[in-house]
Amino acid sequence: MVGASKALVEEIHSAQQERDEAIMARLKLANEERDEAYKQMKLPEQSFELLENINPEENDMTLQELLNRINNADTGMAIRRTGAVIVERIYRTQERKKKIMAEEMNAVIEERDAALAQA
């Protein structure tokens, strides 16, 4: 009887330890997911701050000069800042291309409509 009770207590203790380990693993995973979500949330804010701190003189630099600046950068922050300038320039170029394409498309549509109206 004593042996059976002892085995039962050991089994309960072992099960509690497994349960505690599983809970701790879930808590650790939840904390990691929370930290990752926080980092993802902060990333746009950091990018915006980088863009706010862009030196106007950098807008006059050629892409090759910007790439050389990245290549010669001493710190990660300098690389990020110059990278932000490059990304912003790419974004502005894409937006300009979209605007030009939209204007060209509107001109073509107007020409088509005018030709249809004359026919």
C-alpha positions as CSV (number, residue, x, y, z in Angstrom):
1,M,0.0,0.0,0.0
2,V,2.8,2.4,0.9
3,G,4.6,1.6,-2.3
4,A,1.5,2.2,-4.4
5,S,0.9,5.5,-2.6
6,K,4.5,6.5,-3.2
7,A,4.2,5.6,-6.9
8,L,1.0,7.6,-7.2
9,V,2.5,10.7,-5.6
10,E,5.6,10.4,-7.9
11,E,3.3,10.1,-10.9
12,I,1.3,13.2,-9.8
13,H,4.5,15.1,-9.2
14,S,5.9,14.1,-12.6
15,A,2.7,15.1,-14.3
16,Q,2.7,18.5,-12.5
17,Q,6.3,19.1,-13.6
18,E,5.4,18.3,-17.2
19,R,2.4,20.6,-17.0
20,D,4.6,23.4,-15.5
21,E,7.2,22.9,-18.3
22,A,4.5,23.1,-21.0
23,I,3.0,26.2,-19.4
24,M,6.5,27.8,-19.3
25,A,7.1,26.9,-22.9
26,R,3.8,28.5,-23.9
27,L,4.6,31.6,-21.9
28,K,8.0,31.9,-23.5
29,L,6.5,31.5,-26.9
30,A,3.9,34.1,-26.2
31,N,6.5,36.5,-24.9
32,E,8.6,36.0,-28.1
33,E,5.6,36.6,-30.3
34,R,4.7,39.7,-28.3
35,D,8.3,41.0,-28.6
36,E,8.3,40.3,-32.4
37,A,4.9,42.1,-32.8
38,Y,6.3,45.1,-30.9
39,K,9.4,45.2,-33.2
40,Q,7.2,45.0,-36.2
41,M,5.1,47.8,-34.8
42,K,8.1,50.0,-34.1
43,L,9.7,49.4,-37.5
44,P,7.5,51.9,-39.5
45,E,8.0,54.5,-36.8
46,Q,11.8,54.1,-37.0
47,S,11.6,54.3,-40.8
48,F,9.6,57.4,-40.6
49,E,12.1,58.9,-38.1
50,L,14.9,58.1,-40.5
51,L,13.1,59.8,-43.4
52,E,12.4,62.8,-41.2
53,N,16.2,63.1,-40.6
54,I,17.2,63.0,-44.2
55,N,19.6,65.7,-45.2
56,P,18.2,67.8,-48.1
57,E,21.7,67.7,-49.7
58,E,21.3,63.9,-50.0
59,N,18.4,64.4,-52.4
60,D,20.9,66.0,-54.9
61,M,23.2,63.0,-54.8
62,T,23.3,60.5,-57.6
63,L,22.4,56.9,-56.9
64,Q,26.0,55.9,-57.4
65,E,27.1,58.5,-54.8
66,L,24.5,57.1,-52.4
67,L,25.7,53.5,-53.0
68,N,29.3,54.7,-52.4
69,R,28.2,56.3,-49.2
70,I,26.7,53.0,-48.0
71,N,29.9,51.2,-49.0
72,N,32.0,53.6,-47.0
73,A,29.7,53.9,-44.0
74,D,31.2,53.4,-40.6
75,T,28.0,52.7,-38.7
76,G,24.8,50.7,-39.1
77,M,22.9,53.9,-38.6
78,A,24.7,55.6,-41.5
79,I,23.8,52.6,-43.7
80,R,20.2,52.7,-42.6
81,R,19.9,56.5,-43.2
82,T,21.5,56.3,-46.7
83,G,19.4,53.2,-47.5
84,A,16.3,55.2,-46.5
85,V,17.2,57.9,-48.9
86,I,17.6,55.3,-51.7
87,V,14.3,53.7,-50.8
88,E,12.6,57.0,-50.7
89,R,14.0,57.9,-54.1
90,I,12.9,54.6,-55.6
91,Y,9.4,55.2,-54.1
92,R,9.2,58.7,-55.6
93,T,10.4,57.4,-59.0
94,Q,7.7,54.7,-58.9
95,E,5.0,57.3,-58.0
96,R,6.2,59.6,-60.8
97,K,6.0,56.7,-63.3
98,K,2.5,55.8,-62.2
99,K,1.4,59.5,-62.5
100,I,2.9,59.8,-66.0
101,M,1.3,56.5,-67.1
102,A,-2.1,57.7,-65.7
103,E,-1.7,61.0,-67.6
104,E,-0.8,59.2,-70.8
105,M,-3.7,56.8,-70.4
106,N,-6.1,59.7,-69.9
107,A,-4.8,61.4,-73.0
108,V,-5.2,58.2,-75.1
109,I,-8.7,57.7,-73.7
110,E,-9.6,61.3,-74.6
111,E,-8.2,60.9,-78.1
112,R,-10.2,57.7,-78.5
113,D,-13.4,59.3,-77.2
114,A,-12.8,62.3,-79.5
115,A,-12.3,60.0,-82.5
116,L,-15.5,58.0,-81.6
117,A,-17.4,61.2,-81.3
118,Q,-16.4,62.3,-84.8
119,A,-17.2,59.0,-86.4
